[in-house]
């Protein structure tokens, strides 16, 4: 049995959505209780009224009214009822008779709550987006395949790109400029430890020092995302490095201070005291021959004092040097001239210095002459009479090796390294020296980017000192 008119009315009024039936003159000919509730108008003030007035708050029908749009079957529109503070969603459906509109059915739904919720969500989203983008640190949300899902403005600026140029790209590509993850990648580590991981690196791709903190986000025990917080720490690192340099310089300065204090205490004080004692004795002496003998010893001691002062001041100079001004020079010519300077000393011991000059250009400072002068002087000093000192130059691909060979006492293995440190004088009876020469040699060679070392002379007696220096690039 089909429902009676009364029953239809009851059903009509029990529907939760506001319904109105309109004729072609825009007059509401029927409406239900729900519509009265939504519009907050008694039903009898709705029926018979014009729909555009009661429902749409207009004084005349709008141009886009479905009644004027003959072809349209259905239309949705949102209306804000200012007086009620409500958002309404109106669905208009045309009822047609032989293609002609007979009635329009209005379904009116109060969507204020939904709208407010939507607005709140949007506001919330905007708030988080603003917060995300106002962060000074670069932040990226990365999935387990290293794809950047979200990134903030700071990150985009850090990598010198626009935010939408980063989304969807691989983090190792954007941050490290590579096609695969870096060796130190924290993602794998974070998956294993399930904890945040930190890394500080210099990234040559960005030309920056960066600190990365990775925090994994798990859902039901499975890794969903990893949050990367990336900070540009270049300025901090540079300041730290400067500080380290200052600390090193200070340490070296302190070392030099200690060395010079030591020179004054041990190396200079002794001969000065000897000189003082001898001078006192000489003053008390009347015999001129005796006085002359005292003066001779005083003079020998004075020579020693002089060479200590000379070596100490040279060491002080090379210790404080940072960079040397280098120019192309012929190392063979320097060695040749140095040998000439030592010929008299060598002749005193009947030592023959053998050297075959051949042009060999290196990039060096003329102060390099001190290196060869020290090595040749030592070779003569520690060689017996009637022996040979052989100086050779060997040209390699990128380096030049200079060797000074003697037939002297040699350097015991345990001292082969330490003789290049200051004050490591291996006891040499009757041989005068300051113990500073080889320290000066080492420092100068290192300033030229080279190295120096000593080996036993394979001929059985004596040692060979080697100096290796970089060749001038042609
Ligand atoms: P010095 O010769 O003034 O003592 P150096 O720094 O030049 O200072 O040398 C340090 C030490 O190395 C010397 O005291 C000596 O024991 C050793 N030494 C240097 N050159 C030679 C050499 N050609 N043969 C043997 N020993 C050497």
Boltz pocket constraint, residues with backbone or C-beta under 6 A from the ligand:
constraints:
  - pocket:
      binder: B
      contacts: [[A, 374], [A, 375], [A, 378], [A, 379], [A, 382], [A, 406], [A, 408], [A, 409], [A, 410], [A, 411], [A, 419], [A, 421], [A, 424], [A, 425], [A, 426], [A, 427], [A, 428], [A, 432], [A, 433], [A, 434], [A, 435], [A, 436], [A, 437], [A, 438], [A, 439], [A, 463]]
      max_distance: 6.0
